[in-house]
Amino acid sequence: KAFLFISLLFASGSLLWLKLIKLELALMIMGVCFSILFSELYKDTLLYMEKTRFSKYKKFVWIGFLVVLVVSAALPSMYYTSRSLDKSMSLEEHDALQWLQHNTRKNKVIVAAAQEGHFITQVAQRKNVMDTNFLLQQNAKDRFEQLKAIFEENSGARLISRLQLLEGDYLYLSRRARILHHLKDFTVLKLAKQNTCLQQVYQNKEVHIFELTCKAVERI
């Protein structure tokens, strides 16, 4: 029975290394396997100690196993709790998305970071350019690179061209997008504020929303 779970560990590890399964799924499979193997190890260790002169230390072994179990369970829980909090929507973001829902037409396209695409569709109820479920989209890689380039753009003219290329009507710039793209200077925000083709229609502490008001003035 143990060999079966060891084989499953190697299989899931290989699939993860080849990027054929997601990290979360691999960790779930490995977690179940390690839990079962750990219980077998615990039982076999105690049975073996009964046959040796170290049987009087059995209580300390049990405490050691308990410490390992608590640490191995607590650390992943803390990690995923932190990730969940990072992914959760702030009040400022929610207010901005609510503004989009109530102040823009339903057929408008919102240009936002791919990781924020679900916020656009679920809360603002508007069409996004891309979200994290983009594997089934046509030309997904090219589209992702075009979207990423917007947040790293340093030319106002090219910024307008990129927005038009993605058929965007509004540009959603947030503190979250800046962090996601590891940007020290959020140059695209400065460009948007200075560009006459973009009109700022909403602003709070974390989010700036601009409406695209004219055609592209320069080809990429």
C-alpha atoms as an extended CHARMM CRD file, in Angstrom:
* protein
*
       220  EXT
         1         1  LYS       CA              0.0000000000        0.0000000000        0.0000000000  PROA      1               0.0000000000
         2         2  ALA       CA              2.8330000000        2.3920000000        0.8190000000  PROA      2               0.0000000000
         3         3  PHE       CA              4.4130000000        1.8510000000       -2.5950000000  PROA      3               0.0000000000
         4         4  LEU       CA              1.1570000000        2.9120000000       -4.2360000000  PROA      4               0.0000000000
         5         5  PHE       CA              1.2050000000        6.2990000000       -2.5120000000  PROA      5               0.0000000000
         6         6  ILE       CA              4.9390000000        6.7400000000       -3.1240000000  PROA      6               0.0000000000
         7         7  SER       CA              4.2960000000        6.1230000000       -6.8160000000  PROA      7               0.0000000000
         8         8  LEU       CA              1.4950000000        8.6690000000       -6.7440000000  PROA      8               0.0000000000
         9         9  LEU       CA              3.8700000000       11.1940000000       -5.1650000000  PROA      9               0.0000000000
        10        10  PHE       CA              6.4380000000       10.6990000000       -7.9130000000  PROA      10              0.0000000000
        11        11  ALA       CA              3.7420000000       10.8810000000      -10.6040000000  PROA      11              0.0000000000
        12        12  SER       CA              2.2430000000       14.1280000000       -9.3130000000  PROA      12              0.0000000000
        13        13  GLY       CA              5.7350000000       15.6030000000       -8.8350000000  PROA      13              0.0000000000
        14        14  SER       CA              6.6590000000       14.7190000000      -12.4220000000  PROA      14              0.0000000000
        15        15  LEU       CA              3.4440000000       16.2070000000      -13.8010000000  PROA      15              0.0000000000
        16        16  LEU       CA              4.0560000000       19.3830000000      -11.8190000000  PROA      16              0.0000000000
        17        17  TRP       CA              7.6440000000       19.6110000000      -13.0740000000  PROA      17              0.0000000000
        18        18  LEU       CA              6.3710000000       19.2300000000      -16.6520000000  PROA      18              0.0000000000
        19        19  LYS       CA              3.7290000000       21.9170000000      -15.9110000000  PROA      19              0.0000000000
        20        20  LEU       CA              0.8930000000       19.5690000000      -16.8620000000  PROA      20              0.0000000000
        21        21  ILE       CA             -1.0380000000       20.1660000000      -13.6440000000  PROA      21              0.0000000000
        22        22  LYS       CA             -1.5180000000       23.2170000000      -11.4280000000  PROA      22              0.0000000000
        23        23  LEU       CA              0.5200000000       23.7290000000       -8.2680000000  PROA      23              0.0000000000
        24        24  GLU       CA             -2.5920000000       23.6730000000       -6.0680000000  PROA      24              0.0000000000
        25        25  LEU       CA             -3.7230000000       20.2860000000       -7.4360000000  PROA      25              0.0000000000
        26        26  ALA       CA             -0.2480000000       18.7870000000       -7.0420000000  PROA      26              0.0000000000
        27        27  LEU       CA             -0.0340000000       20.0120000000       -3.4470000000  PROA      27              0.0000000000
        28        28  MET       CA             -3.4390000000       18.5110000000       -2.6670000000  PROA      28              0.0000000000
        29        29  ILE       CA             -2.4090000000       15.1040000000       -4.0270000000  PROA      29              0.0000000000
        30        30  MET       CA              0.9470000000       15.1930000000       -2.2620000000  PROA      30              0.0000000000
        31        31  GLY       CA             -0.6960000000       16.3080000000        0.9700000000  PROA      31              0.0000000000
        32        32  VAL       CA             -3.0590000000       13.3340000000        0.9920000000  PROA      32              0.0000000000
        33        33  CYS       CA             -0.2320000000       10.9200000000        0.1680000000  PROA      33              0.0000000000
        34        34  PHE       CA              2.0680000000       12.3260000000        2.8430000000  PROA      34              0.0000000000
        35        35  SER       CA             -0.7320000000       12.1770000000        5.4240000000  PROA      35              0.0000000000
        36        36  ILE       CA             -1.3500000000        8.4830000000        4.7570000000  PROA      36              0.0000000000
        37        37  LEU       CA              2.3590000000        7.6440000000        4.6350000000  PROA      37              0.0000000000
        38        38  PHE       CA              2.9420000000        9.6090000000        7.8310000000  PROA      38              0.0000000000
        39        39  SER       CA              0.3190000000        7.5580000000        9.6690000000  PROA      39              0.0000000000
        40        40  GLU       CA              1.9900000000        4.3470000000        8.4810000000  PROA      40              0.0000000000
        41        41  LEU       CA              5.4090000000        5.6530000000        9.5560000000  PROA      41              0.0000000000
        42        42  TYR       CA              4.0700000000        6.5960000000       12.9670000000  PROA      42              0.0000000000
        43        43  LYS       CA              2.5480000000        3.1530000000       13.5240000000  PROA      43              0.0000000000
        44        44  ASP       CA              5.6320000000        1.2600000000       12.3060000000  PROA      44              0.0000000000
        45        45  THR       CA              7.9700000000        3.4420000000       14.3800000000  PROA      45              0.0000000000
        46        46  LEU       CA              6.0930000000        2.7670000000       17.5970000000  PROA      46              0.0000000000
        47        47  LEU       CA              5.9250000000       -0.9690000000       16.8820000000  PROA      47              0.0000000000
        48        48  TYR       CA              9.6580000000       -1.0450000000       16.2350000000  PROA      48              0.0000000000
        49        49  MET       CA             10.4490000000        0.9030000000       19.4020000000  PROA      49              0.0000000000
        50        50  GLU       CA              8.4780000000       -1.6090000000       21.4680000000  PROA      50              0.0000000000
        51        51  LYS       CA             11.0890000000       -4.1870000000       20.4990000000  PROA      51              0.0000000000
        52        52  THR       CA             14.0700000000       -2.0440000000       21.5200000000  PROA      52              0.0000000000
        53        53  ARG       CA             15.4210000000       -0.5730000000       24.7250000000  PROA      53              0.0000000000
        54        54  PHE       CA             14.2380000000        2.8580000000       23.5820000000  PROA      54              0.0000000000
        55        55  SER       CA             10.6040000000        1.9850000000       24.2900000000  PROA      55              0.0000000000
        56        56  LYS       CA             10.6710000000        4.2250000000       27.3730000000  PROA      56              0.0000000000
        57        57  TYR       CA             11.2020000000        7.2090000000       25.0610000000  PROA      57              0.0000000000
        58        58  LYS       CA              8.0450000000        6.4440000000       23.1220000000  PROA      58              0.0000000000
        59        59  LYS       CA              6.2850000000        9.4380000000       24.6560000000  PROA      59              0.0000000000
        60        60  PHE       CA              8.9400000000       11.8300000000       23.3140000000  PROA      60              0.0000000000
        61        61  VAL       CA              8.6490000000       10.3130000000       19.8420000000  PROA      61              0.0000000000
        62        62  TRP       CA              4.9100000000       10.8500000000       19.9780000000  PROA      62              0.0000000000
        63        63  ILE       CA              5.4450000000       14.5140000000       20.9680000000  PROA      63              0.0000000000
        64        64  GLY       CA              7.9680000000       14.9180000000       18.1160000000  PROA      64              0.0000000000
        65        65  PHE       CA              5.4800000000       13.5330000000       15.5910000000  PROA      65              0.0000000000
        66        66  LEU       CA              2.8180000000       15.8670000000       16.9590000000  PROA      66              0.0000000000
        67        67  VAL       CA              5.1010000000       18.9080000000       16.5910000000  PROA      67              0.0000000000
        68        68  VAL       CA              5.9090000000       17.9480000000       12.9880000000  PROA      68              0.0000000000
        69        69  LEU       CA              2.2070000000       17.4700000000       12.2510000000  PROA      69              0.0000000000
        70        70  VAL       CA              1.2360000000       20.8560000000       13.6870000000  PROA      70              0.0000000000
        71        71  VAL       CA              4.0310000000       22.7000000000       11.8510000000  PROA      71              0.0000000000
        72        72  SER       CA              3.3200000000       20.9790000000        8.5240000000  PROA      72              0.0000000000
        73        73  ALA       CA             -0.3800000000       21.7920000000        8.8380000000  PROA      73              0.0000000000
        74        74  ALA       CA             -0.0720000000       25.3280000000       10.2420000000  PROA      74              0.0000000000
        75        75  LEU       CA              2.4570000000       26.7450000000        7.7720000000  PROA      75              0.0000000000
        76        76  PRO       CA              0.4820000000       25.8610000000        4.5990000000  PROA      76              0.0000000000
        77        77  SER       CA             -2.7000000000       27.1650000000        6.2410000000  PROA      77              0.0000000000
        78        78  MET       CA             -1.0220000000       30.4770000000        7.0260000000  PROA      78              0.0000000000
        79        79  TYR       CA              0.3710000000       30.6840000000        3.4840000000  PROA      79              0.0000000000
        80        80  TYR       CA             -2.9820000000       30.1020000000        1.7680000000  PROA      80              0.0000000000
        81        81  THR       CA             -4.7600000000       32.4220000000        4.1810000000  PROA      81              0.0000000000
        82        82  SER       CA             -2.2740000000       35.1450000000        3.2540000000  PROA      82              0.0000000000
        83        83  ARG       CA             -2.8030000000       34.4660000000       -0.4520000000  PROA      83              0.0000000000
        84        84  SER       CA             -6.5760000000       34.6160000000       -0.0290000000  PROA      84              0.0000000000
        85        85  LEU       CA             -6.3260000000       37.9670000000        1.7410000000  PROA      85              0.0000000000
        86        86  ASP       CA             -4.0590000000       39.2890000000       -1.0330000000  PROA      86              0.0000000000
        87        87  LYS       CA             -6.5700000000       38.2240000000       -3.6720000000  PROA      87              0.0000000000
        88        88  SER       CA             -9.5700000000       39.6430000000       -1.8310000000  PROA      88              0.0000000000
        89        89  MET       CA            -11.0440000000       42.8840000000       -3.0710000000  PROA      89              0.0000000000
        90        90  SER       CA            -10.4810000000       46.1020000000       -1.1390000000  PROA      90              0.0000000000
        91        91  LEU       CA            -13.2930000000       48.5550000000       -0.4060000000  PROA      91              0.0000000000
        92        92  GLU       CA            -11.7480000000       51.0870000000       -2.8010000000  PROA      92              0.0000000000
        93        93  GLU       CA            -11.6300000000       48.5140000000       -5.6050000000  PROA      93              0.0000000000
        94        94  HSD       CA            -15.2340000000       47.5160000000       -4.9580000000  PROA      94              0.0000000000
        95        95  ASP       CA            -16.3540000000       51.1540000000       -5.0600000000  PROA      95              0.0000000000
        96        96  ALA       CA            -14.5280000000       51.6870000000       -8.3800000000  PROA      96              0.0000000000
        97        97  LEU       CA            -16.0890000000       48.5770000000       -9.9110000000  PROA      97              0.0000000000
        98        98  GLN       CA            -19.5200000000       49.6290000000       -8.6800000000  PROA      98              0.0000000000
        99        99  TRP       CA            -18.9570000000       52.9930000000      -10.3430000000  PROA      99              0.0000000000
       100       100  LEU       CA            -18.2060000000       51.2150000000      -13.6360000000  PROA      100             0.0000000000
       101       101  GLN       CA            -21.3750000000       49.1760000000      -13.3230000000  PROA      101             0.0000000000
       102       102  HSD       CA            -23.6090000000       52.2020000000      -12.7460000000  PROA      102             0.0000000000
       103       103  ASN       CA            -21.9030000000       54.7730000000      -14.9830000000  PROA      103             0.0000000000
       104       104  THR       CA            -20.8850000000       52.9430000000      -18.1700000000  PROA      104             0.0000000000
       105       105  ARG       CA            -22.8350000000       51.2500000000      -20.9230000000  PROA      105             0.0000000000
       106       106  LYS       CA            -23.1440000000       47.4740000000      -20.8070000000  PROA      106             0.0000000000
       107       107  ASN       CA            -21.3500000000       46.9760000000      -24.1270000000  PROA      107             0.0000000000
       108       108  LYS       CA            -18.2010000000       48.8400000000      -23.0320000000  PROA      108             0.0000000000
       109       109  VAL       CA            -14.8500000000       47.0210000000      -22.7290000000  PROA      109             0.0000000000
       110       110  ILE       CA            -12.6770000000       47.6260000000      -19.6880000000  PROA      110             0.0000000000
       111       111  VAL       CA             -8.9040000000       47.2790000000      -20.0100000000  PROA      111             0.0000000000
       112       112  ALA       CA             -7.4990000000       45.9920000000      -16.7200000000  PROA      112             0.0000000000
       113       113  ALA       CA             -4.7660000000       43.6130000000      -15.5890000000  PROA      113             0.0000000000
       114       114  ALA       CA             -5.5340000000       39.9760000000      -16.4690000000  PROA      114             0.0000000000
       115       115  GLN       CA             -5.6270000000       39.0840000000      -12.7570000000  PROA      115             0.0000000000
       116       116  GLU       CA             -8.3670000000       41.7030000000      -12.3000000000  PROA      116             0.0000000000
       117       117  GLY       CA            -10.4630000000       40.4680000000      -15.2010000000  PROA      117             0.0000000000
       118       118  HSD       CA            -12.7950000000       38.4770000000      -12.9420000000  PROA      118             0.0000000000
       119       119  PHE       CA            -13.4920000000       41.6100000000      -10.8860000000  PROA      119             0.0000000000
       120       120  ILE       CA            -14.5590000000       43.4180000000      -14.0570000000  PROA      120             0.0000000000
       121       121  THR       CA            -16.9990000000       40.7090000000      -15.1530000000  PROA      121             0.0000000000
       122       122  GLN       CA            -18.3590000000       39.7280000000      -11.7450000000  PROA      122             0.0000000000
       123       123  VAL       CA            -18.6840000000       43.0770000000       -9.9720000000  PROA      123             0.0000000000
       124       124  ALA       CA            -18.7210000000       45.7380000000      -12.7000000000  PROA      124             0.0000000000
       125       125  GLN       CA            -20.5830000000       43.3260000000      -15.0110000000  PROA      125             0.0000000000
       126       126  ARG       CA            -18.6860000000       44.5820000000      -18.0190000000  PROA      126             0.0000000000
       127       127  LYS       CA            -16.5470000000       42.8480000000      -20.6320000000  PROA      127             0.0000000000
       128       128  ASN       CA            -12.8330000000       42.5460000000      -19.8630000000  PROA      128             0.0000000000
       129       129  VAL       CA             -9.9540000000       42.1920000000      -22.2980000000  PROA      129             0.0000000000
       130       130  MET       CA             -8.5970000000       39.0960000000      -20.5420000000  PROA      130             0.0000000000
       131       131  ASP       CA             -8.7240000000       37.2440000000      -17.2480000000  PROA      131             0.0000000000
       132       132  THR       CA             -6.7510000000       34.3640000000      -15.7520000000  PROA      132             0.0000000000
       133       133  ASN       CA             -8.8820000000       31.7530000000      -17.5680000000  PROA      133             0.0000000000
       134       134  PHE       CA             -7.3350000000       32.6580000000      -20.9190000000  PROA      134             0.0000000000
       135       135  LEU       CA             -6.0080000000       29.2360000000      -22.0220000000  PROA      135             0.0000000000
       136       136  LEU       CA             -8.9880000000       28.6190000000      -24.3240000000  PROA      136             0.0000000000
       137       137  GLN       CA             -8.8700000000       32.0630000000      -25.9370000000  PROA      137             0.0000000000
       138       138  GLN       CA             -7.4900000000       32.4630000000      -29.4260000000  PROA      138             0.0000000000
       139       139  ASN       CA             -4.0290000000       34.0440000000      -29.5870000000  PROA      139             0.0000000000
       140       140  ALA       CA             -3.9880000000       34.0640000000      -25.7850000000  PROA      140             0.0000000000
       141       141  LYS       CA             -0.2270000000       34.5510000000      -25.5060000000  PROA      141             0.0000000000
       142       142  ASP       CA             -0.1250000000       37.5050000000      -27.9090000000  PROA      142             0.0000000000
       143       143  ARG       CA             -3.1300000000       39.0950000000      -26.2630000000  PROA      143             0.0000000000
       144       144  PHE       CA             -1.5760000000       38.6890000000      -22.8130000000  PROA      144             0.0000000000
       145       145  GLU       CA              1.6730000000       40.3170000000      -23.9830000000  PROA      145             0.0000000000
       146       146  GLN       CA             -0.2740000000       43.2190000000      -25.5270000000  PROA      146             0.0000000000
       147       147  LEU       CA             -2.1730000000       43.7320000000      -22.2880000000  PROA      147             0.0000000000
       148       148  LYS       CA              0.9870000000       43.5070000000      -20.1960000000  PROA      148             0.0000000000
       149       149  ALA       CA              2.6940000000       46.0730000000      -22.4520000000  PROA      149             0.0000000000
       150       150  ILE       CA              0.0250000000       48.6530000000      -21.5930000000  PROA      150             0.0000000000
       151       151  PHE       CA              1.0410000000       48.6920000000      -17.9390000000  PROA      151             0.0000000000
       152       152  GLU       CA              4.7270000000       48.9520000000      -18.8650000000  PROA      152             0.0000000000
       153       153  GLU       CA              4.2510000000       51.5820000000      -21.5870000000  PROA      153             0.0000000000
       154       154  ASN       CA              6.3170000000       54.7840000000      -21.5770000000  PROA      154             0.0000000000
       155       155  SER       CA              4.8730000000       56.4480000000      -24.6910000000  PROA      155             0.0000000000
       156       156  GLY       CA              1.5150000000       58.1930000000      -24.6130000000  PROA      156             0.0000000000
       157       157  ALA       CA              0.9360000000       57.7060000000      -28.3350000000  PROA      157             0.0000000000
       158       158  ARG       CA              1.6590000000       53.9710000000      -28.1920000000  PROA      158             0.0000000000
       159       159  LEU       CA             -0.5600000000       53.6750000000      -25.1200000000  PROA      159             0.0000000000
       160       160  ILE       CA             -3.5290000000       54.9450000000      -27.1190000000  PROA      160             0.0000000000
       161       161  SER       CA             -2.6430000000       52.6170000000      -30.0100000000  PROA      161             0.0000000000
       162       162  ARG       CA             -2.4900000000       49.6120000000      -27.7000000000  PROA      162             0.0000000000
       163       163  LEU       CA             -5.8380000000       50.4580000000      -26.1270000000  PROA      163             0.0000000000
       164       164  GLN       CA             -7.4160000000       50.7450000000      -29.5580000000  PROA      164             0.0000000000
       165       165  LEU       CA             -5.7980000000       47.4830000000      -30.6610000000  PROA      165             0.0000000000
       166       166  LEU       CA             -7.4670000000       45.7330000000      -27.7230000000  PROA      166             0.0000000000
       167       167  GLU       CA            -10.7310000000       47.5650000000      -28.5070000000  PROA      167             0.0000000000
       168       168  GLY       CA            -10.8510000000       49.0480000000      -25.0260000000  PROA      168             0.0000000000
       169       169  ASP       CA            -13.2180000000       51.8170000000      -23.9760000000  PROA      169             0.0000000000
       170       170  TYR       CA            -12.0000000000       52.3770000000      -20.4200000000  PROA      170             0.0000000000
       171       171  LEU       CA             -8.6070000000       51.9550000000      -18.7680000000  PROA      171             0.0000000000
       172       172  TYR       CA             -8.6780000000       50.6430000000      -15.1930000000  PROA      172             0.0000000000
       173       173  LEU       CA             -5.4550000000       51.4000000000      -13.3200000000  PROA      173             0.0000000000
       174       174  SER       CA             -5.1390000000       50.1600000000       -9.7570000000  PROA      174             0.0000000000
       175       175  ARG       CA             -2.5960000000       49.7730000000       -7.0030000000  PROA      175             0.0000000000
       176       176  ARG       CA             -3.0650000000       46.0100000000       -7.3790000000  PROA      176             0.0000000000
       177       177  ALA       CA             -2.0330000000       46.1760000000      -11.0630000000  PROA      177             0.0000000000
       178       178  ARG       CA              1.1140000000       48.0870000000      -10.1460000000  PROA      178             0.0000000000
       179       179  ILE       CA              2.0590000000       45.4110000000       -7.6020000000  PROA      179             0.0000000000
       180       180  LEU       CA              1.1990000000       42.5470000000       -9.9490000000  PROA      180             0.0000000000
       181       181  HSD       CA              3.4630000000       43.9740000000      -12.6520000000  PROA      181             0.0000000000
       182       182  HSD       CA              6.2710000000       44.7800000000      -10.1660000000  PROA      182             0.0000000000
       183       183  LEU       CA              6.3690000000       48.4270000000      -11.2140000000  PROA      183             0.0000000000
       184       184  LYS       CA              8.3730000000       50.8540000000       -9.1090000000  PROA      184             0.0000000000
       185       185  ASP       CA              7.1060000000       53.8440000000      -11.0930000000  PROA      185             0.0000000000
       186       186  PHE       CA              3.5520000000       53.6030000000      -12.3890000000  PROA      186             0.0000000000
       187       187  THR       CA              4.4310000000       55.4940000000      -15.5830000000  PROA      187             0.0000000000
       188       188  VAL       CA              1.2420000000       54.4920000000      -17.3720000000  PROA      188             0.0000000000
       189       189  LEU       CA             -0.7970000000       56.4410000000      -14.7980000000  PROA      189             0.0000000000
       190       190  LYS       CA              1.2540000000       59.5920000000      -15.4660000000  PROA      190             0.0000000000
       191       191  LEU       CA              0.8550000000       59.0960000000      -19.2160000000  PROA      191             0.0000000000
       192       192  ALA       CA             -2.8940000000       58.6270000000      -18.8900000000  PROA      192             0.0000000000
       193       193  LYS       CA             -3.2840000000       61.8210000000      -16.8520000000  PROA      193             0.0000000000
       194       194  GLN       CA             -1.3010000000       63.8140000000      -19.4250000000  PROA      194             0.0000000000
       195       195  ASN       CA             -2.9060000000       62.3500000000      -22.5490000000  PROA      195             0.0000000000
       196       196  THR       CA             -5.6920000000       64.3570000000      -24.1700000000  PROA      196             0.0000000000
       197       197  CYS       CA             -7.2050000000       61.1570000000      -25.5740000000  PROA      197             0.0000000000
       198       198  LEU       CA             -7.8530000000       59.8540000000      -22.0680000000  PROA      198             0.0000000000
       199       199  GLN       CA            -10.2730000000       61.5250000000      -19.6980000000  PROA      199             0.0000000000
       200       200  GLN       CA            -10.1500000000       60.6140000000      -16.0230000000  PROA      200             0.0000000000
       201       201  VAL       CA            -13.6910000000       59.8030000000      -14.9570000000  PROA      201             0.0000000000
       202       202  TYR       CA            -13.1040000000       58.2140000000      -11.5530000000  PROA      202             0.0000000000
       203       203  GLN       CA            -10.4660000000       58.2590000000       -8.8300000000  PROA      203             0.0000000000
       204       204  ASN       CA            -10.0020000000       57.0540000000       -5.2720000000  PROA      204             0.0000000000
       205       205  LYS       CA             -7.0000000000       56.0790000000       -3.1340000000  PROA      205             0.0000000000
       206       206  GLU       CA             -6.3340000000       52.8500000000       -5.0580000000  PROA      206             0.0000000000
       207       207  VAL       CA             -8.0170000000       53.0970000000       -8.4580000000  PROA      207             0.0000000000
       208       208  HSD       CA             -7.9780000000       55.4970000000      -11.3970000000  PROA      208             0.0000000000
       209       209  ILE       CA            -10.3740000000       55.0210000000      -14.3170000000  PROA      209             0.0000000000
       210       210  PHE       CA             -9.9070000000       56.7260000000      -17.6820000000  PROA      210             0.0000000000
       211       211  GLU       CA            -12.2280000000       56.8610000000      -20.6740000000  PROA      211             0.0000000000
       212       212  LEU       CA            -10.7060000000       56.6100000000      -24.1340000000  PROA      212             0.0000000000
       213       213  THR       CA            -12.1000000000       59.5470000000      -26.1240000000  PROA      213             0.0000000000
       214       214  CYS       CA            -10.2430000000       59.4820000000      -29.4400000000  PROA      214             0.0000000000
       215       215  LYS       CA             -8.6170000000       57.2670000000      -32.0570000000  PROA      215             0.0000000000
       216       216  ALA       CA             -5.0070000000       56.0830000000      -32.0610000000  PROA      216             0.0000000000
       217       217  VAL       CA             -2.5200000000       58.7380000000      -33.1140000000  PROA      217             0.0000000000
       218       218  GLU       CA              0.4360000000       56.4380000000      -33.7480000000  PROA      218             0.0000000000
       219       219  ARG       CA              0.8610000000       52.8670000000      -34.8990000000  PROA      219             0.0000000000
       220       220  ILE       CA              2.8550000000       50.4790000000      -32.7220000000  PROA      220             0.0000000000
